Amino acid sequence: MKLAPRFVTNDSGERTDVILSLGDYESLMEDLSDLASIADRRGEPTIPHEEFLAQLKADGILPN
């Protein structure tokens, strides 16, 4: 994603605010939500990929 922000400056020329397109804003918010989900699940136990695939096949989600 390539952002094209526009900046609002004060009388001294210092950047005070950012204007983003709605699409850029929504994309950033989705990324932030994904990162929060990852952080929330960081402590959960994991299983090997092969075991995960076997479970999906056993549950009929993936073909054998």
C-alpha positions as CSV (number, residue, x, y, z in Angstrom):
1,M,0.0,0.0,0.0
2,K,1.4,3.4,-1.0
3,L,0.0,6.2,1.1
4,A,-0.5,9.6,-0.3
5,P,-1.0,11.7,2.8
6,R,-1.6,15.5,2.8
7,F,-0.5,17.5,5.7
8,V,-2.1,20.5,7.5
9,T,0.4,23.0,8.9
10,N,0.2,25.7,11.5
11,D,1.3,29.3,10.9
12,S,4.9,28.2,11.8
13,G,4.8,25.6,9.0
14,E,4.8,22.7,11.5
15,R,2.7,19.7,10.5
16,T,-0.2,19.4,12.8
17,D,-2.7,17.0,11.1
18,V,-2.8,14.4,8.3
19,I,-5.4,14.0,5.6
20,L,-5.8,10.5,4.1
21,S,-8.1,9.2,1.5
22,L,-10.9,7.1,2.9
23,G,-9.4,4.0,1.2
24,D,-6.0,4.6,2.9
25,Y,-7.7,5.2,6.2
26,E,-9.7,2.0,6.0
27,S,-6.7,0.0,5.0
28,L,-4.7,1.3,7.9
29,M,-7.6,0.6,10.3
30,E,-7.8,-3.0,9.0
31,D,-4.1,-3.5,9.5
32,L,-4.3,-2.2,13.0
33,S,-7.2,-4.5,13.7
34,D,-5.2,-7.5,12.4
35,L,-2.2,-6.5,14.5
36,A,-4.4,-6.3,17.6
37,S,-5.8,-9.8,16.9
38,I,-2.3,-11.2,16.5
39,A,-1.2,-9.5,19.8
40,D,-4.3,-10.9,21.6
41,R,-3.5,-14.5,20.4
42,R,0.2,-14.4,21.0
43,G,0.0,-16.6,24.1
44,E,-2.2,-19.3,22.6
45,P,-0.7,-22.7,22.0
46,T,0.3,-23.7,18.5
47,I,0.3,-26.9,16.5
48,P,2.5,-28.1,13.6
49,H,1.2,-27.2,10.2
50,E,0.9,-30.9,9.2
51,E,-1.3,-31.6,12.3
52,F,-3.5,-28.6,11.4
53,L,-4.0,-29.9,7.9
54,A,-4.8,-33.4,9.2
55,Q,-7.5,-31.8,11.5
56,L,-9.0,-30.0,8.6
57,K,-9.1,-33.2,6.5
58,A,-10.6,-35.1,9.4
59,D,-13.3,-32.4,9.8
60,G,-14.1,-32.6,6.1
61,I,-13.0,-29.1,5.5
62,L,-10.2,-30.2,3.1
63,P,-10.4,-33.2,0.8
64,N,-8.4,-36.2,1.7
